[in-house]
Amino acid sequence: MTNKVVIKGHGIGVWDKVRDYVEKKVSKLDHYLSEINEVRVDLSVEKKARDADDRQVVQLTVPLRGAILRTEERAADMYTGIDEAVEKMHRQIERYKAKRRHTRADAAEMKTAMEPEPELAADIEAAPGPQIVRRKSFPVTPMTEAEAIEQMALLQHDNFFIFFNADTAKMNVLYTRKDGNLGLIEPDLA
């Protein structure tokens, strides 16, 4: 069984019956991929959904070493949403395993390229205006541009995706342009 299953209800209570059902279904995921240590399950109800069949929302997130797999399903009832989300996650795991089978640059070489630059120390006066209210950190693994595009789609990030480009040994930002195509930002240190 998966080591840790975190179930959160957003705007709804998570009953023991639902919790048991989720744990039973999610525990089968580690049969497909043994390196799963944690699965996060977010359950919510959208009362203002246009279609009554889209009110129950189930989101599964599986953080892995070097990747995050995420699915979201909407259904008329929570149990159907859970079933569909687990099935969709199974397909994503199969895609992830197939992608890993392809050879790529040696990670040890990339590790030396990823060593952080010395931080620039600067005193910045606090000015009124927008402030940082949340910070996120995430592990970065080297990947090609094609892998970054696939990871962006897997995570359902519509706006942007930050990754370490294995070909150029630099951090890059992949973003969606207004015309629907993708853009790539390759920062240079000034």
N, C-alpha and C positions, 0 to 999 in steps of 0.2 A: 504494500500500500504506500501511497505517496506520504512522505514524512509529515507534511504540514498542509492542512486545508484551512484557509482563512475565508470565512463567509461573512459578508457584511450586507446588511439591508439598508438601503438609502430611502428613507421616507416610509419604510415598512418594517414590521417585526419579522424576524426569522423564527418560525416555529420549529419545534423539535422534529416534527414529521418531515418538513422541508429540508432541515439540516441533515437528517439521516439519509434522505434521498440524494441530496447533493454529494455527500461523502461516499455513498455507494457508487454513484456514477463516476465521480472524479477519480476514485481509487483505481479504476480500470486504465487510466491514462498511463500509469507507469509500466504497464505491460507493453506499451508501444515504444516507450523511451525510458530507460532505467535511470537516467540522470535527473529526472524531475524530483526536486526536493520540496517544492512549494507550489501550490495552486491557489490563486486568489479568485474568489467568486463574489461578484457584486450583483445584488438583486435589487431591482427597483420597479416602480409602477409609474408610468406616465399617464396622468389623468387627462391630459389635454391632447392625447394622440388622436389623429384624424380617424384612424381605423381602430375599432375595438380589438381587432386581432393583433395589434401592435402595442398594446399597453404594458404587458409584462416584459421586462428587459432583463436579460441574463448576460453578464460579461464575465468571461474566463480569462485570466492572465497567468501565464506560465513563464517566470523568469528562468532563463537558462544561462549558462556560461557563454557569453558572447552574443546572446540573442534574447528577445522577448517575444513570445507568441501570445496573441490576443485574439479573442473572438467575441462577437456580440450578436445575440439573437433576440428577436422580438416575437412574442406569441400571444395567443389569447389566454393561455394559462401558464403558470410558472413551471409546471412539470414538463410540458411540451417544450418550453424555451430551454430548460436545462438539458433535455435530451438532444435537441438540435445543436446547442452550443457545444456539447461534448463531442458530437459527431463531427462538427466543423473543426474542432480542435484536433481530433484524430487525423483529419485530412491535412491540417497544417503541420502536424508532427511528421507525417509521412513526407511532405514536401521538404521540411527542414532536414530530415535524415538523408534524403536524396541529394540535397544541396551540399551537405557535409561530406558526402562520398567523393565529390569532385576534389581534385588536388588543388592546393593553393600555396602561396609562399610560406616558407618556414616561419612559424610564429616566433621563434627565438631571435631571428634577424629583426623582425618587426619590433620586438620588445625594446631593443636598443634604440631604434628610431623613435619610439614613443616616449623616451625619457623626457620629463618636463623641462621646459626652458626656465631659467632663473626668473623668479617673479619680479616684476617691476614694482618697486615701492613708491607710492605717491600718496601724498596727503590730499584728499579731496574734501573740500568743505561741503557740509550738508546744506543743500539748497532746497528751498521749498519746491514741491512738485512731486512727481511720481517717485515712489520708493519701492525697493525690493521687499516684497511681502512673503515670498516663498522661494526656496532654493531647492534644486533637484540635482542629484548626481547619479551617474549611471556608468557602468563599466563599458569601455570602448575597446572593441577588437578590430583588427585590420580587416577590411573587406574591399572588394572591387566596386566600381560604380554600379555594375549590374546587380551585385548582391545588395547594395544599398537601396536600389530601386525596389527590389523584391522585399527587403526588410521594411521599407517605408509602407509598402502595400499590406504586408502582414500585420503591421501595427495599426493600420488604418489611419496613419498620419496624413492628413490632407494638405497641410500647409508646408511643413518642412521636416527634414531629418538630418541630424548631425552624425558624421561618421569619420573614422580614420581611414583615409584612402591608402590601400595597400600598394598601389602602383606609384604614387607620388610621395608617400610617407608624410602626409600632411593631413590636418583636420580639414574636412570639407562640409559644406551645407548644401543639401539637395532640397530644392523648393519647387512648388507648383506655380507656374506662371498663369497670368490671367487668361491666356489663350488655351490652357489645358495641358500644354507641354511642360517639361521639367527644365529647371535651370540649376546650375552648379556654381557655388561660390568657393573659390580657392584662395583663401587669405594668404597674403605675403607679409612678413614682418618688415615694418618700415625702418 
